């Protein structure tokens, strides 16, 4: 599996708070499937980070782009392949 970092910047705080539970439920599905390495908010409240485990960039992109926070445009998405230095 390859790791991909989804950097999610909050651009609409009101809408983001409205869909936060849906966003968390969406990610929980992938946690249950073992497809998320890590996730969490930035401490400055500017957004969050999700590190997906996927077989390809296309697979990670599909997961990240279908996040309700991205679909509802409360957060912008930057997706990058990421390598952990922890073995």
Residue pairs with C-beta under 8 A, 6 or more apart in sequence:
1 53
1 54
1 55
2 53
2 54
2 55
2 56
2 57
2 60
2 81
3 37
3 51
3 52
3 53
3 81
3 82
3 83
3 84
4 51
4 52
4 54
4 57
4 60
4 61
4 64
4 79
4 80
4 81
4 82
5 49
5 50
5 51
5 79
5 80
5 81
5 82
6 49
6 50
6 51
6 52
6 60
6 64
6 67
6 77
6 78
6 79
7 47
7 49
7 77
7 78
7 79
7 80
8 47
8 48
8 49
8 50
8 67
8 69
8 70
8 75
8 76
8 77
9 46
9 47
9 75
9 76
9 78
10 16
10 45
10 46
10 47
10 74
10 75
11 73
11 74
11 75
11 76
12 73
12 74
13 74
15 72
15 73
15 74
16 23
16 69
16 74
16 75
18 74
19 68
19 69
19 72
19 74
22 68
23 67
23 68
23 69
26 66
26 67
26 68
27 36
27 39
27 50
27 67
30 36
30 52
30 63
31 39
34 53
35 52
35 53
35 54
35 63
36 50
36 51
36 52
36 53
37 51
37 52
37 53
37 84
38 49
38 50
38 51
39 48
39 49
39 50
39 51
40 48
40 49
41 47
41 48
42 48
42 49
47 75
48 75
50 64
50 67
51 82
52 60
52 63
52 64
54 60
54 63
57 79
57 81
60 79
61 79
64 70
64 77
64 79
65 71
65 77
67 75
67 77
69 75
70 76
70 77
